[in-house]
Amino acid sequence: MHGPCHRGARSCVSTSTIFRRNILEYNDSLCTATCGIVEDQDHLLFTCAFYNQLCLLILGWLGFSTALHGSLIQHFTQFRGLEGFSNKSRLAYNLIWISILFSIWKDHNTRHFHNKMEQISSLLKKVKLQAYWWLKSYYAIFDFEHTVWRLTPLFYAFRL
């Protein structure tokens, strides 16, 4: 995998990295989603039970049901392989995938540094809204209302 998706996700510094650098104590290296596992990048973004639930909900929203890989490159390849359509719809799927990662990372930081926890339903809404605004800013012809788009995103991805 090449490009900003790969570089952006790989540049995230996980709690375990900060722990190894003696910036945090051991208890601070545990997953902020309360699963109790020592956190690393793949765990946080792909194998944490809480955040994996978010990914599965997004896949359900897009009309897919599948088991997900637990590493960055495999996860990205699998997610991109779901659509198999035009380059524009592929870009829409990429933006949705990046929205998932971005929302997970923001929630992780909020949990860790501000001790605030959000419900999965709230994160789901944030991913959908983030993806909507990124799509709207990227495509000049993306003139769909958010309330309609979030109900049937595939219909609109095919129309790009």
C-alpha positions as CSV (number, residue, x, y, z in Angstrom):
1,M,0.0,0.0,0.0
2,H,1.3,3.4,-0.9
3,G,0.3,7.0,-0.6
4,P,-1.0,9.2,2.2
5,C,-3.4,6.5,3.6
6,H,-0.4,4.3,4.5
7,R,1.9,7.0,5.7
8,G,-0.8,8.7,7.7
9,A,-1.9,5.6,9.6
10,R,1.7,4.4,10.1
11,S,2.8,7.8,11.5
12,C,0.3,7.5,14.4
13,V,2.3,7.0,17.6
14,S,0.6,4.4,19.7
15,T,0.5,4.3,23.5
16,S,2.9,1.4,23.6
17,T,5.5,3.4,21.7
18,I,5.1,6.3,24.2
19,F,5.4,3.7,27.0
20,R,8.6,2.3,25.6
21,R,10.0,5.8,25.6
22,N,9.2,6.1,29.3
23,I,6.8,8.9,28.7
24,L,3.9,7.0,30.3
25,E,3.6,4.4,33.0
26,Y,2.6,0.8,32.4
27,N,-1.1,1.3,33.2
28,D,-1.2,4.1,30.7
29,S,-0.1,1.6,28.0
30,L,-3.3,-0.4,28.3
31,C,-6.1,0.1,25.7
32,T,-8.2,3.2,26.4
33,A,-11.3,1.3,25.3
34,T,-11.1,-0.7,28.5
35,C,-10.3,-4.1,26.9
36,G,-7.2,-4.3,29.1
37,I,-4.7,-5.3,26.4
38,V,-1.4,-3.5,26.0
39,E,-2.0,-1.2,23.1
40,D,-0.2,-1.1,19.8
41,Q,-1.1,0.4,16.5
42,D,-2.7,-2.7,15.1
43,H,-4.6,-3.4,18.3
44,L,-6.0,0.2,18.5
45,L,-7.0,0.5,14.9
46,F,-8.0,-3.1,14.0
47,T,-8.2,-5.7,16.8
48,C,-9.7,-3.8,19.8
49,A,-13.1,-5.3,20.5
50,F,-14.7,-1.8,21.0
51,Y,-13.2,-0.2,17.8
52,N,-13.7,-3.4,15.8
53,Q,-17.4,-3.1,16.6
54,L,-17.3,0.4,15.0
55,C,-15.7,-1.0,11.8
56,L,-18.3,-3.8,11.6
57,L,-21.1,-1.2,12.1
58,I,-19.7,0.9,9.2
59,L,-19.4,-2.2,7.0
60,G,-23.1,-3.0,7.9
61,W,-24.0,0.5,7.0
62,L,-22.3,0.0,3.6
63,G,-24.2,-3.3,3.1
64,F,-21.3,-5.7,3.8
65,S,-20.7,-8.4,6.4
66,T,-17.2,-9.8,6.7
67,A,-14.5,-10.7,9.2
68,L,-11.7,-8.1,9.2
69,H,-7.9,-8.5,9.0
70,G,-5.9,-7.3,12.0
71,S,-3.1,-5.4,10.3
72,L,-3.0,-2.1,8.4
73,I,-2.1,-3.2,4.9
74,Q,-4.4,-6.3,4.9
75,H,-7.3,-4.2,6.4
76,F,-6.9,-1.5,3.8
77,T,-6.6,-4.0,1.0
78,Q,-9.7,-5.8,2.2
79,F,-11.7,-2.7,2.6
80,R,-10.8,-1.4,-0.8
81,G,-11.7,-4.8,-2.3
82,L,-15.3,-4.5,-1.1
83,E,-16.3,-2.0,-3.7
84,G,-14.7,-3.1,-7.0
85,F,-16.3,-0.4,-9.0
86,S,-15.2,2.9,-10.5
87,N,-12.2,5.0,-9.5
88,K,-14.6,7.6,-8.0
89,S,-16.4,5.1,-5.8
90,R,-13.1,3.6,-4.8
91,L,-12.0,7.0,-3.6
92,A,-15.3,7.3,-1.7
93,Y,-14.5,4.0,0.0
94,N,-11.0,5.2,0.8
95,L,-12.3,8.3,2.4
96,I,-14.8,6.3,4.5
97,W,-11.9,4.0,5.6
98,I,-9.7,7.0,6.5
99,S,-12.7,8.5,8.4
100,I,-12.9,5.4,10.5
101,L,-9.2,5.5,11.4
102,F,-9.3,9.2,12.0
103,S,-12.4,8.9,14.3
104,I,-10.8,6.0,16.2
105,W,-7.6,8.0,16.7
106,K,-9.5,11.1,17.9
107,D,-11.6,9.0,20.3
108,H,-8.4,7.3,21.6
109,N,-6.8,10.7,22.4
110,T,-10.0,12.0,24.0
111,R,-10.2,8.9,26.2
112,H,-6.5,9.0,27.1
113,F,-5.9,12.7,27.6
114,H,-9.3,14.0,28.6
115,N,-10.7,10.9,30.3
116,K,-14.0,11.2,28.3
117,M,-15.7,8.1,26.8
118,E,-18.1,8.1,23.9
119,Q,-20.6,5.4,23.1
120,I,-20.2,3.4,19.9
121,S,-23.3,5.0,18.4
122,S,-21.8,8.4,18.8
123,L,-18.6,7.3,17.1
124,L,-20.6,5.8,14.3
125,K,-22.4,9.1,13.7
126,K,-19.0,10.9,13.7
127,V,-17.5,8.6,11.1
128,K,-20.5,9.1,8.8
129,L,-20.4,12.9,9.2
130,Q,-16.6,13.0,8.7
131,A,-16.8,10.9,5.6
132,Y,-19.7,13.0,4.3
133,W,-17.8,16.3,4.7
134,W,-14.6,14.9,3.2
135,L,-16.6,13.6,0.2
136,K,-18.4,16.9,-0.1
137,S,-15.1,18.8,-0.1
138,Y,-13.5,16.5,-2.6
139,Y,-16.3,16.2,-5.2
140,A,-17.8,19.4,-6.5
141,I,-20.8,17.4,-7.8
142,F,-21.4,15.8,-4.4
143,D,-24.6,17.9,-3.6
144,F,-26.5,15.3,-1.6
145,E,-28.0,16.1,1.8
146,H,-26.3,14.4,4.8
147,T,-29.7,13.1,6.1
148,V,-30.4,11.3,2.9
149,W,-26.8,10.2,2.1
150,R,-26.2,8.6,5.5
151,L,-29.2,6.3,4.9
152,T,-28.0,4.9,1.5
153,P,-24.3,5.7,1.0
154,L,-23.7,3.1,-1.7
155,F,-26.4,4.5,-3.9
156,Y,-24.6,7.9,-3.9
157,A,-21.1,6.4,-4.1
158,F,-22.1,4.8,-7.4
159,R,-23.4,8.1,-8.7
160,L,-20.1,9.9,-8.3
